Every structure is written in structure tokens, then in C-alpha cells.
């Protein structure tokens, strides 16, 4: 009985020592907060082994991709028309 009680106390202490989970921000949030997005991406890229698959890193990367896509809209790229395939 003492071993069980001691085990439960040790488990409770260890659970209390863990760091609180940071809130997960959405892609839209990262799109609106460029400074925080840049900070998050710097941390994610500095430690990709542990952080690259976390929700915040994924959302920040997606927001960065969408922000960059918005900047490319000014290129005015037109689809190719009248191109015959097959070389004949």
C-alpha cells in the first residue's frame, strides 16, 4: 500500500513539473501577425527535429506560404494558349 501511495505522489509531482502547453494559433492568426509568424518560423527552423511537426510551426509555414503567394499576384502570369502538344 505504501508503494502505491508513494508512486501516486511521485506521479503527481512529475505531472506538475511539465511546462504548460502553448496555445495553438491558426493560419489566419499568423497571417495577421507577421512579427509573431517570423519569430515562430525562426524557432521552428532552428530546431526542426523537435518542432517542425508541431501545429504552430505548420500553421506559421502555411501562413508564410499564403502571404508569399499574395505578393506574387502582381506578376500577371497568363496561361499558355494555342500551344500544340506532340510536336506536330
MOPAC internal coordinates of N, CA, C and O (Angstrom, degrees):
PM7 1SCF
backbone

  N    0.0000 0     0.00 0     0.00 0    0    0    0
  C    1.4408 1     0.00 0     0.00 0    1    0    0
  C    1.5340 1   110.78 1     0.00 0    2    1    0
  O    1.2310 1   121.04 1   141.91 1    3    2    1
  N    1.3295 1   115.61 1   -38.09 1    3    2    1
  C    1.4629 1   119.15 1   179.93 1    5    3    2
  C    1.5307 1   110.87 1   -65.83 1    6    5    3
  O    1.2310 1   120.71 1   141.48 1    7    6    5
  N    1.3224 1   116.24 1   -38.52 1    7    6    5
  C    1.4685 1   119.77 1   179.66 1    9    7    6
  C    1.5243 1   110.61 1   -63.38 1   10    9    7
  O    1.2310 1   120.43 1   140.19 1   11   10    9
  N    1.3236 1   116.79 1   -39.81 1   11   10    9
  C    1.4592 1   120.84 1   178.57 1   13   11   10
  C    1.5226 1   110.73 1   -64.60 1   14   13   11
  O    1.2310 1   120.55 1   134.84 1   15   14   13
  N    1.3177 1   116.56 1   -45.16 1   15   14   13
  C    1.4658 1   120.66 1   179.61 1   17   15   14
  C    1.5203 1   110.52 1   -63.44 1   18   17   15
  O    1.2310 1   120.38 1   136.25 1   19   18   17
  N    1.3150 1   116.88 1   -43.75 1   19   18   17
  C    1.4590 1   120.99 1   178.88 1   21   19   18
  C    1.5250 1   110.67 1   -63.88 1   22   21   19
  O    1.2310 1   120.24 1   138.77 1   23   22   21
  N    1.3121 1   117.15 1   -41.23 1   23   22   21
  C    1.4668 1   121.15 1   178.19 1   25   23   22
  C    1.5185 1   111.14 1   -61.86 1   26   25   23
  O    1.2310 1   120.25 1   138.28 1   27   26   25
  N    1.3169 1   117.12 1   -41.72 1   27   26   25
  C    1.4630 1   120.76 1   179.18 1   29   27   26
  C    1.5226 1   111.57 1   -66.31 1   30   29   27
  O    1.2310 1   120.24 1   141.01 1   31   30   29
  N    1.3120 1   117.15 1   -38.99 1   31   30   29
  C    1.4659 1   120.55 1   178.37 1   33   31   30
  C    1.5259 1   110.26 1   -65.56 1   34   33   31
  O    1.2310 1   120.29 1   134.86 1   35   34   33
  N    1.3150 1   117.05 1   -45.14 1   35   34   33
  C    1.4670 1   120.91 1   178.91 1   37   35   34
  C    1.5235 1   110.22 1   -62.03 1   38   37   35
  O    1.2310 1   120.11 1   137.11 1   39   38   37
  N    1.3179 1   117.40 1   -42.89 1   39   38   37
  C    1.4657 1   121.00 1   178.76 1   41   39   38
  C    1.5220 1   110.90 1   -62.49 1   42   41   39
  O    1.2310 1   119.94 1   138.47 1   43   42   41
  N    1.3218 1   117.73 1   -41.53 1   43   42   41
  C    1.4643 1   121.36 1   179.87 1   45   43   42
  C    1.5240 1   110.94 1   -64.65 1   46   45   43
  O    1.2310 1   120.24 1   140.03 1   47   46   45
  N    1.3270 1   117.14 1   -39.97 1   47   46   45
  C    1.4624 1   121.00 1   178.83 1   49   47   46
  C    1.5244 1   110.18 1   -65.75 1   50   49   47
  O    1.2310 1   120.19 1   136.48 1   51   50   49
  N    1.3147 1   117.23 1   -43.52 1   51   50   49
  C    1.4631 1   120.46 1  -179.54 1   53   51   50
  C    1.5211 1   111.81 1   -65.21 1   54   53   51
  O    1.2310 1   120.00 1   141.73 1   55   54   53
  N    1.3096 1   117.61 1   -38.27 1   55   54   53
  C    1.4656 1   120.81 1   178.10 1   57   55   54
  C    1.5201 1   109.75 1   -64.68 1   58   57   55
  O    1.2310 1   120.19 1   142.33 1   59   58   57
  N    1.3009 1   117.25 1   -37.67 1   59   58   57
  C    1.4589 1   121.55 1   179.56 1   61   59   58
  C    1.5121 1   113.39 1   -70.04 1   62   61   59
  O    1.2310 1   119.75 1   161.78 1   63   62   61
  N    1.3183 1   118.08 1   -18.22 1   63   62   61
  C    1.4616 1   121.99 1  -177.76 1   65   63   62
  C    1.5215 1   113.37 1   -86.50 1   66   65   63
  O    1.2310 1   119.64 1   167.91 1   67   66   65
  N    1.2980 1   118.30 1   -12.09 1   67   66   65
  C    1.4582 1   119.79 1  -177.85 1   69   67   66
  C    1.5176 1   110.34 1   -72.21 1   70   69   67
  O    1.2310 1   120.99 1   -31.14 1   71   70   69
  N    1.3143 1   115.70 1   148.86 1   71   70   69
  C    1.4591 1   120.82 1   178.61 1   73   71   70
  C    1.5208 1   109.60 1   -73.29 1   74   73   71
  O    1.2310 1   120.44 1   -36.50 1   75   74   73
  N    1.3240 1   116.76 1   143.50 1   75   74   73
  C    1.4657 1   118.23 1   177.84 1   77   75   74
  C    1.5280 1   109.85 1   -67.03 1   78   77   75
  O    1.2310 1   121.15 1   -36.14 1   79   78   77
  N    1.2996 1   115.41 1   143.86 1   79   78   77
  C    1.4659 1   120.29 1   179.74 1   81   79   78
  C    1.5272 1   109.22 1   -69.60 1   82   81   79
  O    1.2310 1   121.13 1   -43.40 1   83   82   81
  N    1.3234 1   115.43 1   136.60 1   83   82   81
  C    1.4543 1   117.98 1   178.35 1   85   83   82
  C    1.5244 1   109.27 1   -78.10 1   86   85   83
  O    1.2310 1   120.18 1   -29.85 1   87   86   85
  N    1.3169 1   117.27 1   150.15 1   87   86   85
  C    1.4656 1   119.42 1  -177.40 1   89   87   86
  C    1.5269 1   111.08 1   -66.48 1   90   89   87
  O    1.2310 1   121.17 1   -34.40 1   91   90   89
  N    1.3051 1   115.37 1   145.60 1   91   90   89
  C    1.4611 1   121.14 1   178.04 1   93   91   90
  C    1.5239 1   107.91 1   -88.07 1   94   93   91
  O    1.2310 1   121.06 1   -55.72 1   95   94   93
  N    1.3237 1   115.58 1   124.28 1   95   94   93
  C    1.4612 1   121.40 1   178.85 1   97   95   94
  C    1.5249 1   108.98 1   -95.96 1   98   97   95
  O    1.2310 1   120.90 1   -31.43 1   99   98   97
  N    1.3092 1   115.89 1   148.57 1   99   98   97
  C    1.4646 1   121.35 1  -178.34 1  101   99   98
  C    1.5284 1   111.00 1   -81.42 1  102  101   99
  O    1.2310 1   121.11 1   -12.38 1  103  102  101
  N    1.3152 1   115.48 1   167.62 1  103  102  101
  C    1.4650 1   121.29 1   175.68 1  105  103  102
  C    1.5243 1   109.59 1   -60.83 1  106  105  103
  O    1.2310 1   120.27 1   136.71 1  107  106  105
  N    1.3274 1   117.10 1   -43.29 1  107  106  105
  C    1.4694 1   120.27 1   179.00 1  109  107  106
  C    1.5242 1   111.25 1   -60.68 1  110  109  107
  O    1.2310 1   120.28 1   140.77 1  111  110  109
  N    1.3347 1   117.07 1   -39.23 1  111  110  109
  C    1.4632 1   120.33 1   179.23 1  113  111  110
  C    1.5224 1   109.79 1   -62.31 1  114  113  111
  O    1.2310 1   120.28 1   134.59 1  115  114  113
  N    1.3300 1   117.06 1   -45.41 1  115  114  113
  C    1.4624 1   120.26 1   179.61 1  117  115  114
  C    1.5278 1   111.28 1   -67.07 1  118  117  115
  O    1.2310 1   119.50 1   148.03 1  119  118  117
  N    1.3236 1   118.56 1   -31.97 1  119  118  117
  C    1.4666 1   120.57 1   176.14 1  121  119  118
  C    1.5195 1   110.46 1   -63.97 1  122  121  119
  O    1.2310 1   120.08 1   143.79 1  123  122  121
  N    1.3243 1   117.46 1   -36.21 1  123  122  121
  C    1.4651 1   121.89 1  -177.87 1  125  123  122
  C    1.5270 1   113.01 1   -83.41 1  126  125  123
  O    1.2310 1   119.46 1   162.51 1  127  126  125
  N    1.3140 1   118.63 1   -17.49 1  127  126  125
  C    1.4652 1   122.85 1  -176.33 1  129  127  126
  C    1.5323 1   109.43 1  -120.88 1  130  129  127
  O    1.2310 1   120.97 1   -99.26 1  131  130  129
  N    1.3210 1   115.74 1    80.74 1  131  130  129
  C    1.4682 1   121.31 1  -174.57 1  133  131  130
  C    1.5279 1   112.81 1   -63.41 1  134  133  131
  O    1.2310 1   119.81 1   142.37 1  135  134  133
  N    1.3256 1   117.97 1   -37.63 1  135  134  133
  C    1.4637 1   120.51 1  -179.41 1  137  135  134
  C    1.5210 1   111.07 1   -65.21 1  138  137  135
  O    1.2310 1   120.82 1   133.25 1  139  138  137
  N    1.3314 1   116.05 1   -46.75 1  139  138  137
  C    1.4628 1   120.30 1   178.92 1  141  139  138
  C    1.5278 1   110.80 1   -64.99 1  142  141  139
  O    1.2310 1   120.75 1   144.21 1  143  142  141
  N    1.3466 1   116.17 1   -35.79 1  143  142  141
  C    1.4640 1   120.38 1   177.91 1  145  143  142
  C    1.5295 1   110.11 1   -63.21 1  146  145  143
  O    1.2310 1   120.46 1   135.19 1  147  146  145
  N    1.3246 1   116.73 1   -44.81 1  147  146  145
  C    1.4662 1   120.52 1   179.58 1  149  147  146
  C    1.5281 1   111.06 1   -63.72 1  150  149  147
  O    1.2310 1   120.26 1   139.01 1  151  150  149
  N    1.3340 1   117.11 1   -40.99 1  151  150  149
  C    1.4665 1   120.79 1   177.65 1  153  151  150
  C    1.5265 1   110.88 1   -62.71 1  154  153  151
  O    1.2310 1   120.72 1   134.92 1  155  154  153
  N    1.3238 1   116.22 1   -45.08 1  155  154  153
  C    1.4679 1   120.57 1  -179.18 1  157  155  154
  C    1.5265 1   110.10 1   -63.32 1  158  157  155
  O    1.2310 1   120.32 1   135.42 1  159  158  157
  N    1.3294 1   116.99 1   -44.58 1  159  158  157
  C    1.4629 1   120.24 1  -179.51 1  161  159  158
  C    1.5261 1   111.35 1   -63.40 1  162  161  159
  O    1.2310 1   120.35 1   143.13 1  163  162  161
  N    1.3251 1   116.93 1   -36.87 1  163  162  161
  C    1.4663 1   119.93 1   177.81 1  165  163  162
  C    1.5233 1   110.51 1   -63.47 1  166  165  163
  O    1.2310 1   120.37 1   136.89 1  167  166  165
  N    1.3441 1   116.91 1   -43.11 1  167  166  165
  C    1.4683 1   120.14 1   178.40 1  169  167  166
  C    1.5264 1   111.13 1   -66.49 1  170  169  167
  O    1.2310 1   120.49 1   138.85 1  171  170  169
  N    1.3258 1   116.68 1   -41.15 1  171  170  169
  C    1.4696 1   120.56 1  -179.07 1  173  171  170
  C    1.5219 1   111.12 1   -64.87 1  174  173  171
  O    1.2310 1   120.78 1   138.74 1  175  174  173
  N    1.3113 1   116.10 1   -41.26 1  175  174  173
  C    1.4631 1   120.14 1  -177.61 1  177  175  174
  C    1.5240 1   112.10 1   -76.80 1  178  177  175
  O    1.2310 1   120.20 1   157.30 1  179  178  177
  N    1.3315 1   117.22 1   -22.70 1  179  178  177
  C    1.4599 1   121.01 1   177.29 1  181  179  178
  C    1.5292 1   111.53 1   -75.50 1  182  181  179
  O    1.2310 1   120.15 1   155.28 1  183  182  181
  N    1.3279 1   117.33 1   -24.72 1  183  182  181
  C    1.4624 1   121.59 1  -178.51 1  185  183  182
  C    1.5298 1   109.60 1  -139.51 1  186  185  183
  O    1.2310 1   119.79 1  -115.34 1  187  186  185
  N    1.3313 1   118.00 1    64.66 1  187  186  185
  C    1.4638 1   119.96 1  -174.90 1  189  187  186
  C    1.5205 1   113.97 1   -67.21 1  190  189  187
  O    1.2310 1   119.86 1   153.74 1  191  190  189
  N    1.3104 1   117.87 1   -26.26 1  191  190  189
  C    1.4592 1   119.96 1  -179.42 1  193  191  190
  C    1.5120 1   112.93 1   -62.94 1  194  193  191
  O    1.2310 1   120.33 1   143.26 1  195  194  193
  N    1.3181 1   116.97 1   -36.74 1  195  194  193
  C    1.4604 1   120.76 1  -178.78 1  197  195  194
  C    1.5186 1   113.20 1   -99.00 1  198  197  195
  O    1.2310 1   119.93 1   149.72 1  199  198  197
  N    1.3248 1   117.74 1   -30.28 1  199  198  197
  C    1.4597 1   119.57 1  -168.54 1  201  199  198
  C    1.5191 1   115.98 1  -108.48 1  202  201  199
  O    1.2310 1   119.17 1   161.50 1  203  202  201
  N    1.3174 1   119.18 1   -18.50 1  203  202  201
  C    1.4684 1   119.90 1  -170.86 1  205  203  202
  C    1.5227 1   114.03 1   -60.90 1  206  205  203
  O    1.2310 1   119.88 1   152.42 1  207  206  205
  N    1.3156 1   117.83 1   -27.58 1  207  206  205
  C    1.4646 1   120.58 1  -178.26 1  209  207  206
  C    1.5278 1   113.16 1   -98.24 1  210  209  207
  O    1.2310 1   119.96 1  -170.61 1  211  210  209
  N    1.3286 1   117.67 1     9.39 1  211  210  209
  C    1.4618 1   119.76 1   178.58 1  213  211  210
  C    1.5257 1   109.12 1   -78.41 1  214  213  211
  O    1.2310 1   119.97 1   -27.93 1  215  214  213
  N    1.3249 1   117.67 1   152.07 1  215  214  213
  C    1.4691 1   120.46 1  -178.04 1  217  215  214
  C    1.5260 1   113.34 1   -57.38 1  218  217  215
  O    1.2310 1   119.65 1   140.17 1  219  218  217
  N    1.3321 1   118.28 1   -39.83 1  219  218  217
  C    1.4577 1   119.74 1  -179.04 1  221  219  218
  C    1.5224 1   111.88 1   -66.72 1  222  221  219
  O    1.2310 1   120.00 1   141.50 1  223  222  221
  N    1.3188 1   117.61 1   -38.50 1  223  222  221
  C    1.4650 1   119.74 1   178.01 1  225  223  222
  C    1.5251 1   111.05 1   -67.27 1  226  225  223
  O    1.2310 1   120.67 1   137.70 1  227  226  225
  N    1.3062 1   116.32 1   -42.30 1  227  226  225
  C    1.4634 1   120.41 1   178.75 1  229  227  226
  C    1.5249 1   110.18 1   -63.09 1  230  229  227
  O    1.2310 1   120.05 1   134.96 1  231  230  229
  N    1.3264 1   117.50 1   -45.04 1  231  230  229
  C    1.4639 1   120.91 1  -179.15 1  233  231  230
  C    1.5232 1   111.53 1   -66.87 1  234  233  231
  O    1.2310 1   119.98 1   141.43 1  235  234  233
  N    1.3262 1   117.64 1   -38.57 1  235  234  233
  C    1.4638 1   120.40 1   178.05 1  237  235  234
  C    1.5247 1   110.84 1   -66.53 1  238  237  235
  O    1.2310 1   120.12 1   139.05 1  239  238  237
  N    1.3276 1   117.37 1   -40.95 1  239  238  237
  C    1.4723 1   120.74 1   177.37 1  241  239  238
  C    1.5251 1   110.89 1   -62.45 1  242  241  239
  O    1.2310 1   120.56 1   136.80 1  243  242  241
  N    1.3181 1   116.53 1   -43.20 1  243  242  241
  C    1.4683 1   121.07 1   179.46 1  245  243  242
  C    1.5289 1   110.30 1   -63.81 1  246  245  243
  O    1.2310 1   120.30 1   136.85 1  247  246  245
  N    1.3168 1   117.03 1   -43.15 1  247  246  245
  C    1.4657 1   120.80 1   178.68 1  249  247  246
  C    1.5236 1   110.89 1   -63.29 1  250  249  247
  O    1.2310 1   120.51 1   140.71 1  251  250  249
  N    1.3199 1   116.63 1   -39.29 1  251  250  249
  C    1.4670 1   120.88 1   177.54 1  253  251  250
  C    1.5246 1   110.36 1   -63.53 1  254  253  251
  O    1.2310 1   120.69 1   137.02 1  255  254  253
  N    1.3141 1   116.29 1   -42.98 1  255  254  253
  C    1.4583 1   121.23 1   178.66 1  257  255  254
  C    1.5257 1   110.97 1   -61.76 1  258  257  255
  O    1.2310 1   120.55 1   135.92 1  259  258  257
  N    1.3195 1   116.56 1   -44.08 1  259  258  257
  C    1.4652 1   120.26 1   179.34 1  261  259  258
  C    1.5217 1   111.59 1   -67.62 1  262  261  259
  O    1.2310 1   120.10 1   142.92 1  263  262  261
  N    1.3216 1   117.41 1   -37.08 1  263  262  261
  C    1.4650 1   120.70 1   178.34 1  265  263  262
  C    1.5241 1   110.29 1   -65.80 1  266  265  263
  O    1.2310 1   120.46 1   139.31 1  267  266  265
  N    1.3397 1   116.72 1   -40.69 1  267  266  265
  C    1.4645 1   120.36 1   177.78 1  269  267  266
  C    1.5227 1   111.16 1   -66.58 1  270  269  267
  O    1.2310 1   120.18 1   142.40 1  271  270  269
  N    1.3183 1   117.26 1   -37.60 1  271  270  269
  C    1.4652 1   120.77 1   178.92 1  273  271  270
  C    1.5179 1   110.16 1   -63.32 1  274  273  271
  O    1.2310 1   120.29 1   143.37 1  275  274  273
  N    1.3133 1   117.05 1   -36.63 1  275  274  273
  C    1.4581 1   120.78 1   177.91 1  277  275  274
  C    1.5157 1   111.93 1   -64.75 1  278  277  275
  O    1.2310 1   120.19 1   147.12 1  279  278  277
  N    1.3183 1   117.24 1   -32.88 1  279  278  277
  C    1.4606 1   121.18 1   178.65 1  281  279  278
  C    1.5235 1   111.20 1   -71.99 1  282  281  279
  O    1.2310 1   120.17 1   152.41 1  283  282  281
  N    1.3286 1   117.27 1   -27.59 1  283  282  281
  C    1.4652 1   120.90 1  -177.64 1  285  283  282
  C    1.5161 1   112.84 1   -82.69 1  286  285  283
  O    1.2310 1   120.01 1   174.10 1  287  286  285
  N    1.3005 1   117.58 1    -5.90 1  287  286  285
  C    1.4647 1   119.45 1  -177.99 1  289  287  286
  C    1.5218 1   112.32 1   -63.43 1  290  289  287
  O    1.2310 1   119.89 1   156.46 1  291  290  289
  N    1.2958 1   117.82 1   -23.54 1  291  290  289
  C    1.4495 1   121.22 1  -179.29 1  293  291  290
  C    1.5190 1   113.86 1   -75.69 1  294  293  291
  O    1.2310 1   119.22 1   177.78 1  295  294  293
  N    1.3045 1   119.09 1    -2.22 1  295  294  293
  C    1.4598 1   121.67 1  -178.47 1  297  295  294
  C    1.5188 1   112.72 1   -73.09 1  298  297  295
  O    1.2310 1   120.01 1   154.71 1  299  298  297
  N    1.3171 1   117.59 1   -25.29 1  299  298  297
  C    1.4573 1   123.04 1   179.30 1  301  299  298
  C    1.5265 1   111.55 1    56.44 1  302  301  299
  O    1.2310 1   120.23 1  -127.87 1  303  302  301
  N    1.2941 1   117.17 1    52.13 1  303  302  301
  C    1.4637 1   122.89 1   178.07 1  305  303  302
  C    1.5181 1   108.43 1   -77.99 1  306  305  303
  O    1.2310 1   120.82 1   -52.75 1  307  306  305
  N    1.3303 1   116.04 1   127.25 1  307  306  305
  C    1.4565 1   121.70 1  -178.74 1  309  307  306
  C    1.5254 1   109.81 1  -104.31 1  310  309  307
  O    1.2310 1   120.18 1   -35.31 1  311  310  309
  N    1.3191 1   117.27 1   144.69 1  311  310  309
  C    1.4655 1   119.05 1   177.28 1  313  311  310
  C    1.5226 1   110.17 1   -67.34 1  314  313  311
  O    1.2310 1   121.10 1   -30.60 1  315  314  313
  N    1.3137 1   115.51 1   149.40 1  315  314  313
  C    1.4593 1   120.56 1   178.41 1  317  315  314
  C    1.5235 1   108.81 1   -75.64 1  318  317  315
  O    1.2310 1   120.45 1   -51.63 1  319  318  317
  N    1.3139 1   116.75 1   128.37 1  319  318  317
  C    1.4612 1   121.38 1   177.55 1  321  319  318
  C    1.5240 1   108.57 1  -125.99 1  322  321  319
  O    1.2310 1   121.09 1   -26.35 1  323  322  321
  N    1.2921 1   115.52 1   153.65 1  323  322  321
  C    1.4545 1   120.17 1   178.21 1  325  323  322
  C    1.5175 1   113.62 1    75.56 1  326  325  323
  O    1.2310 1   119.46 1  -167.00 1  327  326  325
  N    1.3023 1   118.63 1    13.00 1  327  326  325
  C    1.4574 1   122.00 1   179.35 1  329  327  326
  C    1.5176 1   108.11 1   -91.38 1  330  329  327
  O    1.2310 1   121.08 1   -52.72 1  331  330  329
  N    1.3206 1   115.54 1   127.28 1  331  330  329
  C    1.4607 1   120.03 1   179.53 1  333  331  330
  C    1.5141 1   108.95 1   -96.69 1  334  333  331
  O    1.2310 1   121.30 1   -51.47 1  335  334  333
  N    1.2967 1   115.11 1   128.53 1  335  334  333
  C    1.4570 1   120.68 1  -179.05 1  337  335  334
  C    1.5299 1   109.58 1   -89.98 1  338  337  335
  O    1.2310 1   120.26 1   -28.98 1  339  338  337
  N    1.2957 1   117.10 1   151.02 1  339  338  337
  C    1.4529 1   121.99 1   175.30 1  341  339  338
  C    1.5188 1   113.44 1   100.49 1  342  341  339
  O    1.2310 1   119.17 1   173.81 1  343  342  341
  N    1.3002 1   119.19 1    -6.19 1  343  342  341
  C    1.4536 1   122.21 1   174.53 1  345  343  342
  C    1.5118 1   115.46 1    75.73 1  346  345  343
  O    1.2310 1   118.39 1  -170.33 1  347  346  345
  N    1.3191 1   120.67 1     9.67 1  347  346  345
  C    1.4671 1   120.88 1  -179.81 1  349  347  346
  C    1.4952 1   111.12 1  -106.33 1  350  349  347
  O    1.2310 1   120.10 1   180.00 1  351  350  349

